Structure formats: structure tokens, C-alpha cells
Amino acid sequence: MTYGMPSLFIAHGSPLVAIEDSVYGRYLDGLSPHLPVPRSIVVFSAHWTEGCQTISASPQPDTIHDFYGFPEALYQIRYPAPGDPALAARIQELLVSAGIEARLDPSRGFDHGVWTILSRIFPNASIPVVSMSVDPALRPEHQFQIGQALAPLRQDGVLIIGSGATVHNLHMLRWDREDGQAEAWAEAFEGWLQSRIAEGDLDALFAYREEAPYADWAAPRWGAEHLAPLFYAMGASHEQPKGRLLHRDWQYGSLANSVYAFGEPVR
């Protein structure tokens, strides 16, 4: 079955992605012409963690500045896209029908896992957006199943995005490195991940903690929420779990700005 929309994993990087002139920022600026025009957008954000799958249902979500110590210009940004309460209710129905507990949050706004990337990809903020929580305590196969339950939305023009980071360990960042080169351990993990995604090797991906090199460095157990959105996005590809890397660059030696597409081709 064809669904019309891809599902995407998009790294949200540092909050500075929203304002800085960078390789990654420029890539995001040019991404939307390669995508079908979405009716609505659903974003699983690494910066919203809940034990129960939670769905934003506000008609006019606020912009949440959930970070500190950054330039004042970041705190002035607003992403005024409308919410989509009807879509939120539909998502809840799909999840409950799949045996997954889900609840609506009528007041949740857009955290920076949502608005940093959308402000570059869809800067006019005219497309309705629903944000979704992630649960890093779930096994990857269960995160995948949640995404899988939402796959039919893609047939209705809904773009599903997982927003996080494939390699994300703040303790390992080299703040002095601005050369765009990766640490060997980070490159090893990302290379393994890319190869398994290209093969659609779900068994290996679900067991990444045991099988991938440097998994506990790249996705530390205390920070696994940043890799989790990959499995939600992959699940939303339905029966096409194979994906391809659209873009990758590195910041601070080990922060991976990676974008993967699943399902339908991206032009």
C-alpha cells in the first residue's frame, strides 16, 4: 500500500539550529521543496517524556523555551502554527484501537524539539502541528508499534516526524571542536545505525544496546530519549522499515545532525 507521505527522523541538534547560519540550518531551509505538502504534521519530541503516550490537543499551542544559557534571540522566537485537536483525537483513537493507552493534553505547547526544526523547514508556520511525547523506558519494539499505529495518517497527508538525535551525549561533547569532524566512536555508532536502517534490520535495531558499537556512549541509558523518536518514525513507515540517510553533519565532535526518511521517497 502506498501512503503518500514519508515518515522522517530529523535531528533537532542544539537550540541554536533555529537561528544560526550553519550547514545543518541551511539543509533544513531547503528540505520542504523535496516533500509533499502536508495537511498536518505530527512530531514525536525527545523533549517531552511521559509514561503514558500523550498527545497535544491545544488549538493554539504556545512556544516553550525549555533551555537556558543561550542567546536572548532564541527566547524571542515564537512558532505560531495552529494545533489540530481533531487530529489529536484521531491519533488517540488509533492508539487505543491498537491496545495502547493514550491521553490528550489540552495545554501542551511546542518544545524546542518541535519548533527548532519546523521553524527552518516550514517557516511560515501555517501547517497545523500535533506534538507527541516519547517514553524512553519502553523497549524499541514497543516504540515502533506506537509509530506503526499512526501509519494510516500518512495516507491522509499527515507528515510524521521523530525529532531527537542518533548520537547525543552531552558529557562527551567537544565544545572546542568546530571542524565538523566526528569522533571515531560516534562515527562507528552512526555508521552501524545507517547500515541497519538501510537493510531494514529490525531485529538488530531493536537490540542496538547489545549489538551496536559504543551504544552506551551514543545513547546513554540516562539520555535514551533522544534516540527513541527514531523508532516511532520508523514504525510509522508501516511495512517499509527500510530507510535512507538524507543528510548528516557533525557538531562538537559527536552531536549528529542526521535526517532519515522512511516509506515514501523524498525527492
C-alpha positions in Angstrom: 0.0 0.0 0.0 1.3 3.5 -0.8 0.8 6.2 1.9 1.8 9.3 0.0 3.9 10.8 2.8 7.2 9.7 4.1 7.9 9.5 7.8 11.1 11.2 8.9 13.6 11.2 11.6 15.1 14.7 12.0 17.8 15.6 14.5 17.0 18.9 16.3 20.6 19.5 17.4 21.3 22.4 19.6 18.6 25.0 20.0 20.9 27.3 18.0 19.8 25.4 14.9 16.8 27.7 14.8 18.9 30.9 14.3 22.5 30.0 13.3 23.9 30.1 9.8 25.2 26.5 9.7 25.5 23.6 7.3 22.6 21.9 9.1 20.4 25.0 9.3 20.8 25.6 5.5 20.0 22.0 4.8 16.7 22.3 6.8 15.9 25.5 5.0 15.9 23.6 1.7 14.1 20.5 2.8 10.4 21.3 2.2 10.5 21.5 -1.6 11.6 17.9 -1.6 8.5 16.8 0.4 4.8 16.6 -0.4 2.9 19.4 1.1 1.5 18.1 4.4 -2.1 18.7 5.6 -0.8 18.4 9.2 2.4 17.5 11.0 2.9 15.1 13.9 6.2 15.4 15.8 7.4 12.9 18.4 9.7 15.0 20.5 12.6 13.8 22.7 11.9 16.8 25.0 8.5 15.5 26.0 8.7 12.3 28.0 5.7 10.7 29.6 4.9 7.2 30.9 1.6 7.2 29.0 1.5 8.2 25.3 0.4 11.8 25.4 -0.9 14.0 22.5 -1.1 17.7 22.3 -4.6 18.9 21.7 -4.4 22.7 22.1 -5.8 24.7 19.2 -3.2 27.4 19.6 -0.1 25.9 21.3 2.4 28.2 23.0 6.1 28.1 22.1 8.1 26.6 25.0 11.7 27.8 25.6 12.9 24.7 27.5 16.6 25.5 27.8 18.8 28.1 29.5 22.1 29.9 28.9 21.5 30.6 25.2 21.4 34.0 23.3 18.4 36.2 24.0 17.3 36.0 20.4 16.3 32.3 20.9 13.9 33.3 23.7 12.2 35.8 21.4 11.3 33.1 18.9 7.6 32.1 18.6 6.3 29.4 16.3 2.7 30.3 15.9 1.5 27.2 14.0 -2.0 26.2 14.9 -2.7 22.9 16.7 -5.1 20.3 15.3 -7.4 19.0 18.1 -9.4 16.8 15.6 -6.2 15.1 14.5 -5.2 14.7 18.1 -8.5 12.9 18.9 -8.0 10.7 15.8 -4.5 9.8 17.0 -5.9 8.8 20.4 -8.5 6.6 18.6 -5.8 4.8 16.5 -3.6 4.2 19.6 -6.4 2.9 21.8 -7.6 0.7 18.9 -4.1 -0.8 18.8 -4.2 -1.5 22.6 -2.0 1.5 23.5 -3.0 3.7 26.4 -3.1 7.3 25.2 -4.4 10.6 26.6 -4.8 14.2 25.3 -3.1 17.2 26.8 -5.2 20.3 26.1 -2.5 22.8 27.1 0.8 21.4 25.9 2.8 23.8 23.7 5.7 23.2 21.2 9.0 22.4 23.0 12.3 23.1 21.2 12.3 19.5 19.8 9.4 20.7 17.7 9.9 24.3 16.8 13.7 24.4 16.2 13.3 22.2 13.2 9.9 23.3 12.0 10.9 27.0 12.1 13.6 26.2 9.4 11.6 23.6 7.3 8.2 25.3 7.4 9.0 28.9 8.4 5.6 30.4 7.6 4.0 28.2 10.4 0.8 27.8 8.5 0.5 23.9 8.8 -1.2 22.6 11.9 1.1 20.6 14.2 0.4 18.0 16.9 3.2 17.1 19.2 3.7 13.7 20.8 5.5 12.5 23.9 8.0 9.7 23.9 8.7 7.1 26.6 12.4 6.1 26.7 11.6 3.4 29.2 9.8 1.4 26.5 11.7 -1.2 24.5 12.4 0.0 21.0 9.9 -2.6 19.5 7.1 -1.0 21.6 8.1 2.5 20.5 8.0 1.1 16.9 4.5 -0.3 17.5 3.2 3.2 18.6 4.5 4.7 15.4 3.1 1.8 13.4 -0.4 2.5 14.8 -0.2 6.0 13.2 0.9 4.9 9.8 -2.6 5.3 8.2 -2.4 9.0 8.9 0.2 9.3 6.1 -2.5 8.3 3.6 -4.4 11.4 4.8 -1.5 13.8 4.1 0.0 13.8 7.6 3.7 14.1 7.9 5.1 12.1 10.9 8.4 13.2 12.3 10.6 11.8 15.1 12.7 14.6 16.5 15.8 13.7 18.5 19.4 12.8 17.9 21.0 9.5 16.9 24.2 10.3 18.7 23.6 12.5 21.8 25.7 12.5 24.9 26.3 15.9 26.4 29.1 14.6 28.6 31.1 13.6 25.5 30.7 16.8 23.5 33.9 18.6 22.5 32.9 22.2 22.7 36.2 23.3 21.3 35.7 21.4 18.0 34.3 23.4 15.2 35.7 21.5 12.3 32.7 19.4 11.6 34.6 16.1 12.1 33.3 13.3 14.2 34.9 11.4 17.0 35.7 7.8 15.9 33.4 6.2 18.4 30.4 8.4 17.3 31.1 7.7 13.7 31.2 4.0 14.4 27.8 4.0 16.1 26.2 6.2 13.4 27.7 4.0 10.6 26.3 0.9 12.2 22.9 2.5 12.6 22.8 3.8 9.0 23.6 0.3 7.6 21.0 -1.4 9.7 18.4 1.2 8.8 19.2 0.7 5.1 18.7 -3.0 5.4 15.5 -2.7 7.5 17.1 -5.0 10.0 14.6 -4.5 12.8 16.0 -7.3 15.0 19.4 -5.7 15.1 18.0 -2.2 15.6 15.7 -3.3 18.4 18.8 -4.9 20.0 21.1 -1.9 19.4 22.0 -1.7 23.0 23.7 -5.1 22.8 24.8 -5.1 19.1 25.8 -1.5 18.1 29.4 -0.3 18.8 29.6 2.3 21.6 25.8 2.2 22.1 26.1 3.3 25.7 28.2 6.3 24.7 26.0 7.3 21.8 22.7 6.8 23.5 23.4 6.6 27.3 20.8 5.0 29.4 20.1 8.3 31.1 19.6 10.0 27.7 18.0 7.4 25.5 15.0 9.7 24.9 16.9 11.3 22.0 17.3 8.1 20.1 13.7 6.9 20.9 12.0 9.1 18.2 13.8 7.2 15.5 11.8 4.1 16.4 8.5 5.9 16.4 9.3 7.4 13.0 10.4 4.0 11.7 7.2 2.4 12.9 5.2 5.0 11.1 6.7 3.7 7.8 4.3 0.7 8.2 5.5 -2.2 6.2 8.6 -0.4 4.8 11.0 -0.1 7.7 14.0 0.3 5.4 15.2 3.9 5.4 17.8 6.1 3.8 20.0 8.8 5.1 19.2 12.1 3.6 21.8 14.2 5.5 24.4 14.1 8.2 26.8 16.5 9.6 28.5 16.8 13.0 28.9 19.4 15.7 31.2 19.4 18.7 32.8 16.1 17.7 29.8 13.8 18.5 26.5 15.6 18.1 25.0 14.0 14.9 22.7 16.1 12.8 21.2 13.2 10.9 18.0 13.0 8.8 16.5 9.7 7.8 13.4 9.1 5.5 11.2 6.0 5.7 8.4 4.8 3.5 7.7 7.0 0.5 10.6 8.5 -1.4 11.8 12.0 -0.8 12.7 13.9 -4.0 
